[in-house]
Amino acid sequence: DIVTSTYVPDSNLLAYFHQITGKASGSLTFGELAAYTGKITVPQGTTNLVGVGYATGATEFDLTGFTKFYIPDSEFENHTNVTKVTTSRMNAFSCLLPLGKTRSYKSSSAFS
């Protein structure tokens, strides 16, 4: 199946996924997005992280471009390779870690 705005509603995030995978708009598959193993740097102005959960191979997330304060737990439940999450010091969010526990973080040492 093709990754579309139905699955990644934020146009900035969807365009970024196409950019990092080198796939033209309308041709990125879920398998290709899951196979991406680099860093995800959420673009400035992104207001919806729904769909980031499809990038299950990503090892690092920079969320400083994300302007909301809540991230649905389900977006990270399959991310077992994540080694680092960077977020704005002002952001507090709920995140499901690979350890399987839901917690709220605010300037935690687990995050920078």
Sequence and secondary structure as in RCSB ss.txt:
>XXXX:A:sequence
DIVTSTYVPDSNLLAYFHQITGKASGSLTFGELAAYTGKITVPQGTTNLVGVGYATGATEFDLTGFTKFYIPDSE
FENHTNVTKVTTSRMNAFSCLLPLGKTRSYKSSSAFS
>XXXX:A:secstr
 B  TTTS  HHHHHHHHHHHT  TT  BHHHHHH  SEEE  TTB   TTGGG TT  EEE TTB  S   GGG
TTT  S  EEE  TT EEEEE TTS EEEEES TT  
